[in-house]
Amino acid sequence: MNNTLNIALPKGRLGEGVYDIFESLGYGCEGIKDKNNRKLIFENEELQIKYFWVKPTDVSVYVEHGAADIGVVGRDILLEYEPDIYELFDMGMGKCRMCVAAKNDFYDDRGRTLRVATKFPNIARTYYASKSREIEIIKLNGSIELAPILNLSDVIVDIVETGKTLYENGLKPYEDIVDISARFIANKASYKFKNENIEAILEKLRELKK
């Protein structure tokens, strides 16, 4: 059996921060930090570790289907797509929150359907179902803040870090839905068959957080 541990990292600042942690724990890989290197896969044969960079929303897909044994992904992705994986550890990185936001003068008229613009329709539906609120989902892929400004929606459901972008566009957060942070996840079969290797990393991560 191939004992190489395949690790999916999200492209961007979060993934780079995660790799720095893995490197500090003794799981480094030559060339991965070279900004001029366009490779997507990096392997350390001695350590039996293989890293690859993927789009953040795809990390859980690679892990769920076994192309990656482990990975790090935002909790927002796990809540939205509900992949069949093991969520093993809260990395405590990439902290933000999922919020309902709207224009400063927003008033929720419960006599009509609420129009909700979002990249996260599943999270939005679940949240409003818990409040027994009838909604219409408007799925967008970018510039969510524009939707209420241009009267496409009444509110938005989106990730908020500082809230600066909202305030600069005449919006504000009204309700927090859930706190978000990066999670260490594993493929279910890999966790069984490569348990010793995965647990070794997990134990080091736990020690680091203490």
FENNOR-V154397 format. One record per residue. N is the residue number from 1. D_FIRST is the distance of its C-alpha to the first C-alpha in Angstrom with 2 decimals. Layout:
n->N d_first->D_FIRST
n->N d_first->D_FIRST
//
This chain:
n->1 d_first->0.00
n->2 d_first->3.82
n->3 d_first->6.12
n->4 d_first->9.10
n->5 d_first->11.53
n->6 d_first->13.51
n->7 d_first->17.10
n->8 d_first->19.92
n->9 d_first->23.34
n->10 d_first->26.67
n->11 d_first->28.87
n->12 d_first->32.08
n->13 d_first->33.55
n->14 d_first->31.36
n->15 d_first->28.08
n->16 d_first->29.62
n->17 d_first->30.70
n->18 d_first->27.29
n->19 d_first->25.76
n->20 d_first->28.60
n->21 d_first->27.64
n->22 d_first->23.96
n->23 d_first->25.28
n->24 d_first->27.73
n->25 d_first->25.02
n->26 d_first->23.33
n->27 d_first->20.87
n->28 d_first->22.92
n->29 d_first->22.10
n->30 d_first->24.66
n->31 d_first->26.71
n->32 d_first->25.90
n->33 d_first->29.46
n->34 d_first->31.23
n->35 d_first->33.50
n->36 d_first->34.08
n->37 d_first->30.44
n->38 d_first->29.72
n->39 d_first->25.96
n->40 d_first->23.95
n->41 d_first->20.52
n->42 d_first->20.24
n->43 d_first->17.41
n->44 d_first->17.52
n->45 d_first->15.00
n->46 d_first->16.33
n->47 d_first->15.74
n->48 d_first->12.42
n->49 d_first->14.52
n->50 d_first->15.45
n->51 d_first->18.68
n->52 d_first->20.46
n->53 d_first->23.98
n->54 d_first->24.94
n->55 d_first->28.16
n->56 d_first->28.61
n->57 d_first->29.05
n->58 d_first->25.75
n->59 d_first->23.47
n->60 d_first->23.20
n->61 d_first->22.62
n->62 d_first->19.52
n->63 d_first->18.23
n->64 d_first->19.38
n->65 d_first->17.72
n->66 d_first->14.28
n->67 d_first->14.89
n->68 d_first->15.19
n->69 d_first->13.66
n->70 d_first->17.03
n->71 d_first->20.46
n->72 d_first->24.13
n->73 d_first->26.73
n->74 d_first->30.37
n->75 d_first->31.37
n->76 d_first->33.64
n->77 d_first->30.75
n->78 d_first->29.21
n->79 d_first->32.66
n->80 d_first->33.47
n->81 d_first->30.40
n->82 d_first->29.07
n->83 d_first->25.35
n->84 d_first->23.14
n->85 d_first->21.27
n->86 d_first->21.60
n->87 d_first->24.31
n->88 d_first->23.66
n->89 d_first->26.26
n->90 d_first->29.47
n->91 d_first->29.32
n->92 d_first->33.12
n->93 d_first->33.19
n->94 d_first->34.81
n->95 d_first->37.25
n->96 d_first->39.62
n->97 d_first->40.87
n->98 d_first->41.18
n->99 d_first->44.91
n->100 d_first->47.63
n->101 d_first->50.01
n->102 d_first->53.25
n->103 d_first->56.53
n->104 d_first->58.73
n->105 d_first->61.21
n->106 d_first->58.69
n->107 d_first->59.94
n->108 d_first->57.81
n->109 d_first->60.07
n->110 d_first->58.51
n->111 d_first->60.86
n->112 d_first->58.69
n->113 d_first->55.06
n->114 d_first->53.34
n->115 d_first->51.77
n->116 d_first->48.50
n->117 d_first->46.88
n->118 d_first->43.26
n->119 d_first->39.81
n->120 d_first->38.54
n->121 d_first->40.10
n->122 d_first->37.91
n->123 d_first->38.72
n->124 d_first->42.36
n->125 d_first->42.67
n->126 d_first->41.18
n->127 d_first->43.48
n->128 d_first->46.63
n->129 d_first->45.89
n->130 d_first->45.95
n->131 d_first->49.40
n->132 d_first->50.53
n->133 d_first->51.39
n->134 d_first->51.60
n->135 d_first->50.01
n->136 d_first->49.42
n->137 d_first->46.22
n->138 d_first->46.62
n->139 d_first->43.19
n->140 d_first->43.33
n->141 d_first->40.81
n->142 d_first->42.85
n->143 d_first->46.14
n->144 d_first->46.27
n->145 d_first->49.30
n->146 d_first->51.41
n->147 d_first->51.30
n->148 d_first->53.88
n->149 d_first->55.93
n->150 d_first->56.43
n->151 d_first->56.86
n->152 d_first->53.78
n->153 d_first->52.67
n->154 d_first->54.18
n->155 d_first->51.24
n->156 d_first->47.80
n->157 d_first->44.60
n->158 d_first->42.64
n->159 d_first->40.92
n->160 d_first->43.50
n->161 d_first->43.02
n->162 d_first->46.55
n->163 d_first->48.49
n->164 d_first->50.22
n->165 d_first->49.48
n->166 d_first->50.87
n->167 d_first->54.03
n->168 d_first->54.67
n->169 d_first->54.69
n->170 d_first->56.98
n->171 d_first->54.30
n->172 d_first->53.22
n->173 d_first->50.58
n->174 d_first->52.04
n->175 d_first->49.29
n->176 d_first->45.94
n->177 d_first->43.26
n->178 d_first->40.23
n->179 d_first->38.97
n->180 d_first->36.02
n->181 d_first->33.54
n->182 d_first->30.01
n->183 d_first->27.22
n->184 d_first->23.70
n->185 d_first->21.51
n->186 d_first->17.98
n->187 d_first->16.16
n->188 d_first->16.45
n->189 d_first->13.01
n->190 d_first->11.53
n->191 d_first->14.18
n->192 d_first->13.04
n->193 d_first->9.30
n->194 d_first->9.91
n->195 d_first->13.40
n->196 d_first->14.05
n->197 d_first->13.60
n->198 d_first->15.57
n->199 d_first->18.15
n->200 d_first->18.73
n->201 d_first->19.81
n->202 d_first->21.73
n->203 d_first->23.58
n->204 d_first->24.65
n->205 d_first->25.88
n->206 d_first->27.87
n->207 d_first->29.37
n->208 d_first->30.38
n->209 d_first->32.21
n->210 d_first->34.15
//
